[in-house]
Amino acid sequence: MRIGMMAGVVVAGMLVGGTALADDVYSGIEVGLRTGYAIPFGPLAGSTGGVNSPNVSDYISGDIPIWIDAGYRLPSPNLFLGAYFQYGLGFNGSQLSPNGTNCNCSTNVVMYGLQAHYHFMPDQTIDPWVGYGIGMESANVSGQNSTGGSYSGWDYAIFQVGADYRGLVPNLSVGPMVMFGLGQYGNASQSGGGQSQSASIPNQALHEWLTIGIRGAYDIKIL
């Protein structure tokens, strides 16, 4: 239902467009901030000897992302090129709270990489956009006495769609966004007792993250 509502907002923006803001079309630096809620799907790794791997959600049931965008809108302001960084505040999954007990653990998801956005109507009040990102990801668990573990690997594709609303504050836009990421963990590590070890994952598998939220962006006009 929520995804349908988001899609409806984007489609409405593409069809209606809103009031023109031709004088505000710009090229320059753009910084953005996103948040919302992210849900993981899929396993941590592939099956081994007929035994299935735990799912990502067994350890991190979801997270609240703090996502930062930074980049440049090209002289043709339809295109944004830049980088992203996310720190996701995780919620413990069932494997970290067996039988309802609290393991005193904390979890987080870190992502970073490069991205591009295409804006369909940069001179309108409502500006729908689509994006693509690629980068690295690590899912981390930390417990008492410096114990912890992490899975890390590539995010091969982060598909993004949203709609920016402009007009309330100069150079500022705000609007809904949805992201769907495809990643694969290639390395696992753990620490405890003053020691740490890591190893590559021989049987890898794809996992996904679905994020629904809101994005704000601030433009620093140059041209």
C-alpha positions in Angstrom: 0.0 0.0 0.0 2.8 2.5 0.9 4.7 1.6 -2.2 1.6 2.2 -4.3 1.1 5.6 -2.7 4.7 6.6 -3.4 4.4 5.5 -7.0 1.2 7.5 -7.3 2.9 10.6 -6.2 5.7 10.2 -8.7 3.3 9.4 -11.6 1.2 12.4 -10.7 4.2 14.6 -10.7 5.3 13.4 -14.2 1.8 14.0 -15.6 0.9 17.3 -14.0 4.3 18.9 -13.4 3.0 21.8 -11.4 4.0 25.4 -11.7 7.1 26.3 -13.8 10.1 27.6 -12.0 12.2 28.4 -15.1 14.1 31.2 -13.3 15.3 28.7 -10.7 16.8 26.1 -13.1 20.5 25.8 -12.1 23.7 24.0 -12.3 25.9 23.5 -9.3 26.6 21.6 -6.1 23.8 19.6 -4.6 23.7 18.0 -1.1 20.9 15.9 0.2 19.7 14.0 3.3 17.4 11.0 3.3 15.7 8.9 6.0 12.9 6.4 6.3 12.8 2.7 6.9 14.7 -0.1 5.2 13.7 -3.8 5.1 16.2 -6.6 4.2 15.3 -9.7 2.1 17.4 -12.7 1.2 20.2 -14.8 2.8 23.5 -13.7 4.2 25.2 -16.4 2.0 24.4 -19.4 -0.3 23.5 -22.8 1.0 26.3 -25.2 2.0 25.9 -28.9 2.0 22.2 -28.6 1.6 21.9 -26.3 4.7 20.5 -22.9 4.0 22.1 -19.7 5.3 20.3 -17.5 7.8 18.6 -14.5 6.3 19.8 -11.0 6.7 16.6 -10.2 8.6 17.4 -12.9 11.2 20.1 -10.6 12.5 19.0 -7.1 11.3 15.2 -7.0 11.0 15.3 -3.5 9.5 17.1 -0.1 9.9 16.5 3.6 9.9 18.9 5.0 7.3 20.7 8.3 7.6 21.7 8.8 4.0 23.8 11.7 2.7 24.0 12.7 -1.0 26.7 15.0 -2.4 27.4 15.8 -6.0 27.0 18.1 -8.9 24.1 19.0 -11.2 25.5 19.3 -14.7 25.0 22.4 -16.9 22.0 20.5 -18.2 20.3 20.3 -14.8 18.5 17.1 -15.6 21.5 15.0 -14.6 23.0 14.7 -11.1 26.3 12.9 -10.6 27.7 12.3 -7.1 28.4 10.0 -4.1 26.4 8.7 -1.2 27.0 7.5 2.3 24.6 5.8 4.6 24.6 4.8 8.3 21.6 2.7 9.1 20.5 2.3 12.8 19.6 -1.3 12.9 16.9 -3.3 14.8 17.9 -6.7 16.2 16.6 -9.8 14.5 15.3 -13.0 16.0 18.8 -14.6 16.1 20.0 -11.8 18.4 17.0 -12.1 20.7 16.3 -15.8 21.1 13.3 -16.7 23.2 12.6 -13.0 23.7 15.8 -12.4 25.6 18.0 -9.3 25.0 21.5 -9.9 23.9 22.6 -6.3 24.6 23.7 -6.1 21.0 23.6 -3.2 18.5 23.4 -3.4 14.7 24.1 -1.1 11.9 24.3 -1.1 8.1 26.9 1.1 6.3 26.7 1.8 2.6 28.8 4.1 0.4 29.4 4.5 -3.3 28.6 6.5 -6.5 25.3 7.4 -8.0 23.5 9.2 -10.8 20.0 10.8 -10.9 18.0 11.9 -13.9 15.4 14.6 -13.3 12.5 14.8 -15.7 11.2 18.3 -14.9 13.8 20.4 -13.2 12.0 23.6 -14.1 8.7 22.5 -12.4 7.4 22.7 -8.9 7.1 18.8 -8.9 10.2 17.2 -10.4 10.1 13.4 -10.7 13.5 11.6 -10.9 15.1 8.2 -11.2 18.5 7.1 -10.0 21.1 4.3 -9.9 23.8 3.7 -7.4 26.7 1.2 -7.0 29.0 0.8 -4.1 29.9 -1.2 -0.9 27.9 -2.4 2.0 28.6 -3.9 5.5 26.1 -5.2 8.0 27.6 -5.1 11.5 26.7 -6.5 14.9 28.5 -5.5 18.1 28.0 -6.9 21.6 29.5 -6.8 25.0 33.2 -7.1 25.7 34.2 -6.0 22.3 32.6 -8.9 20.6 31.0 -8.6 17.1 30.8 -9.6 13.6 30.1 -8.2 10.1 29.3 -9.2 6.6 30.6 -7.0 3.8 30.5 -6.9 0.0 29.2 -5.1 -3.1 25.9 -3.4 -3.8 25.7 -4.0 -7.5 22.6 -1.9 -8.1 20.5 0.5 -6.0 17.5 1.6 -8.0 15.9 4.8 -6.9 12.8 6.8 -7.7 11.3 9.9 -6.2 9.7 13.3 -6.7 11.1 16.6 -5.5 8.8 19.4 -4.5 10.2 22.9 -4.8 8.9 26.3 -3.9 8.6 26.5 -0.1 12.3 27.6 0.5 14.7 28.9 -2.2 17.1 26.2 -3.4 15.5 23.5 -1.2 13.5 20.5 -2.4 11.7 17.8 -0.4 9.8 14.7 -1.5 9.2 11.0 -1.2 11.6 8.4 -2.5 11.8 4.6 -2.8 15.1 2.6 -3.2 15.6 -1.1 -4.0 19.1 -2.4 -3.7 20.7 -5.7 -4.9 23.9 -6.7 -3.0 26.1 -9.7 -2.3 28.3 -10.3 0.8 31.7 -11.6 -0.1 33.5 -11.5 3.3 32.6 -12.3 6.9 34.5 -11.3 10.0 34.1 -11.7 13.8 35.9 -10.5 16.9 36.0 -11.5 20.5 38.5 -12.2 23.3 40.9 -9.6 21.9 41.2 -11.5 18.6 39.6 -11.1 15.2 39.4 -13.1 12.1 37.9 -12.8 8.6 37.3 -15.0 5.7 35.8 -14.9 2.2 32.4 -16.4 1.7 32.7 -19.3 -0.8 29.0 -19.6 -1.5 27.6 -16.2 -2.1 24.0 -15.2 -2.7 22.1 -12.0 -3.5 20.2 -10.1 -0.9 18.0 -7.0 -1.2 17.1 -3.9 0.7 13.8 -2.0 0.2 13.8 1.5 1.6 10.8 3.9 1.7 11.2 7.4 3.0 11.8 11.1 2.3 14.6 13.0 0.8 15.6 16.7 1.1 18.1 18.4 -1.2 19.8 21.8 -1.1 21.2 23.4 -4.2 24.2 25.7 -4.3 23.9 27.5 -7.6 27.0 28.1 -9.7 25.7 28.6 -13.3 
